[in-house]
Amino acid sequence: MAKFLRDTEINTEIIKIIEDAKERIILISPYIQLHDRLISALRTQKNNNKLKITVVFGKNKDDITKSMSQADFDFFADFPNIEIRYEKRLHAKYYANESTAVLTSMNLYAYSQNHNIEAGVVSENIASDSSLYLEARKYFDRVIDQSELIFPKTPQYRNTKSVVEEKRASRNNTFQPGFCIRTGIPIPFDIDRPFSYEAYQSWARYGNENFSENFCHFSGEESFGETTKAKPVLGKNWNEVKRIFNIY
């Protein structure tokens, strides 16, 4: 049956969820700042290409680095089978693998784990407890589907050897990290699509490719109006973009 959790018990269950996962890890938290123990637990799964990791975070639409740092984003992006998603309305916290889930008040945030009074419930996908686990999983699968996918990375298998698919930008779709030139939030790097979905809807009302924007699509730094839909990368970064992404 479901078990009530408090404070450090929540940390213990989340780490166990990560280390015991065989097929799936789901981490849903508005704020993410990885604690050393969580980083160590995740690293035990670093070479498991068959394990899919889904991370959903939210809040701070104008500066989402306040919700997840670039260092943590880069740490997650280095896993071979992962998707990172953004949901601006997110307030719930949910951590799960294929057999166990934790619903809790606690963000995946170092300060929360060390200082706050937190509580939660752990449930398992077993006969005596499956209804709670499955109902929560169904709900959060819907949350995942409705969130904005900003970084996907999947393994491909060729001649029984796993090769991580990392598409390079050459005027085609790519899944390399980039930044929305209007809001600065992380999105896949694509010279032709330098907006998040919502920012594109706003831009498309007028469709002016030379309208001044706020951020560099490559570096995420403020552009002070020097970037546009037509030229989404700051001039000082263009040679580096051409070198990394083989754009000629």
Sequence and secondary structure as in RCSB ss.txt:
>XXXX:A:sequence
MAKFLRDTEINTEIIKIIEDAKERIILISPYIQLHDRLISALRTQKNNNKLKITVVFGKNKDDITKSMSQADFDF
FADFPNIEIRYEKRLHAKYYANESTAVLTSMNLYAYSQNHNIEAGVVSENIASDSSLYLEARKYFDRVIDQSELI
FPKTPQYRNTKSVVEEKRASRNNTFQPGFCIRTGIPIPFDIDRPFSYEAYQSWARYGNENFSENFCHFSGEESFG
ETTKAKPVLGKNWNEVKRIFNIY
>XXXX:A:secstr
  EEEETHHHHHHHHHHHHH SSEEEEE SSEE  HHHHHHHHTTTT TT EEEEEE   TT GGGTB HHHHHH
HHTSSSEEEEE TT   EEEEESSEEEEES  EEHHHHHHS  EEEEEESSTTTHHHHHHHHHHHHHHHHHSEEE
EEE EEEETTEEEE     SSS   SEEE TTT  EEE  TT  S HHHHHHHTTT  TT  EEE TTT  EEEE
EE SSS S GGGHHHHHHHHT  
